[in-house]
Amino acid sequence: MNKNSAFHGTAEQKARLMAVIEESRSTPGCLMHVLQEAQGIYGYLPIEVQTMIAEGLEISLSEVYGVATFYSQFSLNPKGKHRISVCLGTACYVKGSDKILAEVEKQLGIKCGECTEDGLFSIDSCRCVGACGLAPVMMIDEEVYGRLKPEMIKGILDKYREAQK
């Protein structure tokens, strides 16, 4: 499910989005609300969803895209079942979190901001998880992994892979 994957929305998802648009259309400034609801429905905001919103609210696609890309809460790419976030804040970075991120990318064969083809993992970076004393740190879902070294990454990821079998 990397950036080049085809969009696969369902008729039920589209009906839910259209209902949100219909309910919201008469409210000035409703775009943020509609985008939040759309991301809740689809998990991300691909161009196909942005187009439905633009047409439904009778606004330009560039306006929808501008808001969707301005706010970090919105994602234009699908997210994996397990969301990996590597901290690149100062404490983590000086202790080698860039090498941790590079190893996660290498192990999964994707780049930051992407999702694996099987939908199991996605990678993002963040500025701080509040665990500076454990630097460098990454989170997988809600679990914090600290004092990381690149050679630890494969074993951590394998734990999640094994749980899928």
C-alpha positions in Angstrom: 0.0 0.0 0.0 2.7 2.5 -0.8 2.0 5.8 -2.6 1.4 4.1 -5.9 -1.4 1.8 -4.7 -4.8 2.0 -6.2 -7.6 3.4 -4.0 -10.1 0.8 -2.9 -13.1 2.6 -1.2 -16.4 0.8 -0.6 -19.9 1.9 -1.5 -20.7 2.0 2.2 -17.7 4.3 2.9 -18.8 6.6 0.0 -22.4 6.7 1.4 -21.1 7.6 4.9 -18.9 10.4 3.4 -21.8 11.7 1.3 -24.0 11.8 4.4 -21.4 13.8 6.3 -21.0 16.2 3.4 -24.8 16.7 3.1 -25.1 17.3 6.8 -22.2 19.8 6.8 -22.6 21.6 3.6 -24.7 24.5 4.9 -22.3 25.2 7.8 -19.7 27.9 7.0 -16.1 26.6 7.5 -17.1 22.9 7.6 -14.1 21.7 5.5 -12.0 20.7 8.6 -14.9 18.7 10.1 -15.6 17.0 6.8 -11.9 16.1 6.4 -11.7 14.7 9.9 -14.8 12.6 9.3 -13.5 11.4 5.9 -10.2 10.4 7.5 -12.2 8.5 10.1 -14.1 6.7 7.4 -11.2 5.9 5.1 -8.2 6.0 7.4 -6.5 8.5 5.1 -7.4 11.1 2.5 -6.5 9.9 -1.0 -7.1 12.2 -4.0 -10.3 10.3 -4.8 -11.7 11.2 -1.4 -10.5 14.8 -1.7 -12.3 15.1 -5.0 -15.6 13.8 -3.6 -15.3 16.4 -0.8 -14.5 19.2 -3.2 -17.4 18.3 -5.5 -19.8 17.7 -2.6 -19.0 21.0 -0.9 -18.7 22.8 -4.2 -15.2 24.1 -3.5 -12.0 23.7 -5.4 -9.9 20.6 -5.1 -6.9 22.8 -4.5 -8.6 24.3 -1.4 -9.3 20.8 0.0 -5.7 19.7 -0.8 -4.3 22.8 0.8 -6.0 22.1 4.1 -5.3 18.4 4.0 -1.6 19.0 3.5 -1.3 21.9 5.9 -2.4 20.1 9.0 -0.3 17.2 10.2 -3.3 15.3 11.6 -4.3 14.4 8.0 -2.6 11.7 6.0 -2.7 11.4 2.2 -1.3 7.9 2.4 -2.7 4.8 4.0 -1.6 3.7 7.4 -0.6 0.2 8.4 -2.2 -2.1 11.0 0.9 -1.3 13.1 2.0 2.4 13.0 5.6 3.0 13.6 6.8 6.4 14.7 10.5 7.1 15.1 11.3 10.1 17.2 13.6 12.6 15.5 13.5 15.1 18.4 16.8 16.6 19.6 17.6 14.1 22.4 16.8 11.1 20.1 18.5 12.5 17.1 21.8 13.2 18.8 21.7 9.6 20.0 21.2 8.2 16.5 17.5 8.0 15.7 18.3 8.8 12.1 20.0 5.4 11.9 17.0 3.8 13.6 14.7 5.3 11.0 17.0 4.2 8.2 17.1 0.6 9.5 13.2 0.5 9.9 12.9 1.7 6.3 15.5 -0.9 5.2 13.8 -3.7 7.0 10.3 -2.9 5.7 11.4 -1.8 2.2 9.4 1.5 2.4 10.2 5.1 3.2 8.9 7.4 6.0 5.3 8.3 5.2 4.6 5.0 3.4 2.8 1.7 4.2 4.0 -1.8 3.4 2.2 -3.6 0.5 0.6 -6.1 2.9 -0.8 -3.2 5.1 1.0 -4.5 8.2 3.3 -1.5 8.8 3.5 2.2 8.1 6.4 4.5 9.2 6.3 8.1 10.3 8.6 10.3 12.2 7.7 12.7 15.1 9.4 15.4 17.1 9.1 14.0 20.6 7.3 11.2 22.4 8.3 12.4 25.9 10.7 9.6 26.6 13.9 11.6 26.1 15.7 9.6 28.9 15.3 6.5 26.7 16.7 8.0 23.6 16.7 7.0 20.8 13.0 6.0 20.9 10.4 4.6 18.5 6.8 3.7 19.1 4.8 0.9 17.5 1.2 1.6 18.1 1.2 2.6 21.8 4.3 0.6 22.7 7.5 2.6 23.4 10.9 1.0 22.5 13.9 2.9 23.9 17.7 2.8 24.0 17.5 1.4 20.5 20.4 0.3 18.3 19.9 -0.5 14.6 20.6 -4.2 15.1 17.6 -4.4 17.4 15.0 -3.4 14.8 14.6 -6.7 12.9 13.8 -8.5 16.1 11.2 -6.0 17.2 9.5 -6.0 13.8 9.6 -9.8 13.7 7.6 -9.9 16.9 4.7 -8.1 15.1 5.1 -10.3 12.0 4.9 -13.5 14.1 1.8 -12.2 15.8 0.1 -12.1 12.4 0.7 -15.8 11.7 
